[in-house]
Amino acid sequence: MPNVMQQLFIMNIEALLKEYAAYRAFNKSDSVINMRIPHPILERIKKLAEQQHVPYQLLISSVLYSLVSADAPSPAPQQPTLGY
């Protein structure tokens, strides 16, 4: 079974963005981060984002979302209540 990083490289960026857009419809961002990454990596991310016609920060957010979602356990199914 491939690990999470391998799954992200295999995953279609368009599908990743759609999944994140669905998440964002109900969950608004309320945190800001500041991070340093090597310039060549940022340029590659910007190029990928440009090819998908999306802002590069959205692409980064969608990748981060997929990382944490892939490792998250599935919620237990809800038992119906009888309403007595």
C-alpha positions as CSV (number, residue, x, y, z in Angstrom):
1,M,0.0,0.0,0.0
2,P,1.5,3.4,-1.0
3,N,2.1,5.9,1.8
4,V,0.4,9.3,2.0
5,M,3.0,11.2,0.0
6,Q,3.0,8.6,-2.8
7,Q,-0.8,8.9,-2.9
8,L,-0.6,12.6,-3.3
9,F,1.8,12.3,-6.2
10,I,-0.5,9.8,-7.8
11,M,-3.7,11.8,-7.1
12,N,-5.0,14.1,-9.8
13,I,-4.6,17.7,-8.8
14,E,-8.0,18.5,-10.1
15,A,-9.6,15.9,-7.9
16,L,-7.6,17.2,-5.0
17,L,-8.9,20.7,-5.5
18,K,-12.5,19.5,-5.8
19,E,-12.2,17.6,-2.6
20,Y,-10.8,20.6,-0.8
21,A,-13.5,22.9,-2.3
22,A,-16.2,20.7,-0.9
23,Y,-14.5,20.8,2.5
24,R,-14.2,24.6,2.3
25,A,-17.9,25.0,1.6
26,F,-18.6,24.2,5.2
27,N,-15.3,25.0,6.9
28,K,-13.8,28.5,6.7
29,S,-10.1,29.1,7.2
30,D,-9.3,31.0,10.4
31,S,-5.5,30.4,10.8
32,V,-2.6,32.0,9.1
33,I,0.9,30.4,8.8
34,N,4.2,31.8,7.7
35,M,6.8,29.3,6.5
36,R,10.1,29.2,4.6
37,I,10.5,26.8,1.8
38,P,13.2,26.6,-0.9
39,H,12.6,29.0,-3.8
40,P,12.7,26.2,-6.5
41,I,9.9,24.3,-4.7
42,L,7.7,27.4,-4.5
43,E,8.3,28.1,-8.1
44,R,7.2,24.5,-9.0
45,I,4.1,24.9,-6.9
46,K,3.3,28.2,-8.6
47,K,3.7,26.6,-12.0
48,L,1.4,23.7,-11.0
49,A,-1.2,26.1,-9.7
50,E,-0.9,28.2,-12.9
51,Q,-1.5,25.1,-15.0
52,Q,-4.7,24.4,-13.0
53,H,-5.8,28.0,-13.0
54,V,-5.9,28.3,-9.2
55,P,-4.0,30.5,-6.7
56,Y,-0.9,28.7,-5.5
57,Q,-2.0,29.1,-1.8
58,L,-5.2,27.2,-2.6
59,L,-3.1,24.4,-4.1
60,I,-0.9,24.3,-1.0
61,S,-3.9,24.3,1.3
62,S,-5.6,21.5,-0.7
63,V,-2.4,19.3,-0.4
64,L,-2.2,19.9,3.3
65,Y,-5.9,19.0,3.7
66,S,-5.4,15.8,1.8
67,L,-2.4,14.9,3.9
68,V,-4.4,15.2,7.2
69,S,-7.5,13.6,5.7
70,A,-5.7,10.6,4.4
71,D,-4.5,9.7,7.9
72,A,-7.7,10.6,9.7
73,P,-9.8,7.6,10.9
74,S,-13.2,7.3,9.4
75,P,-16.0,8.4,11.7
76,A,-18.0,5.6,13.3
77,P,-21.4,5.2,11.8
78,Q,-24.2,6.7,13.8
79,Q,-26.7,4.4,15.4
80,P,-30.3,5.5,14.7
81,T,-32.2,6.6,17.8
82,L,-35.6,5.1,18.5
83,G,-37.1,8.4,19.7
84,Y,-38.9,7.1,22.8
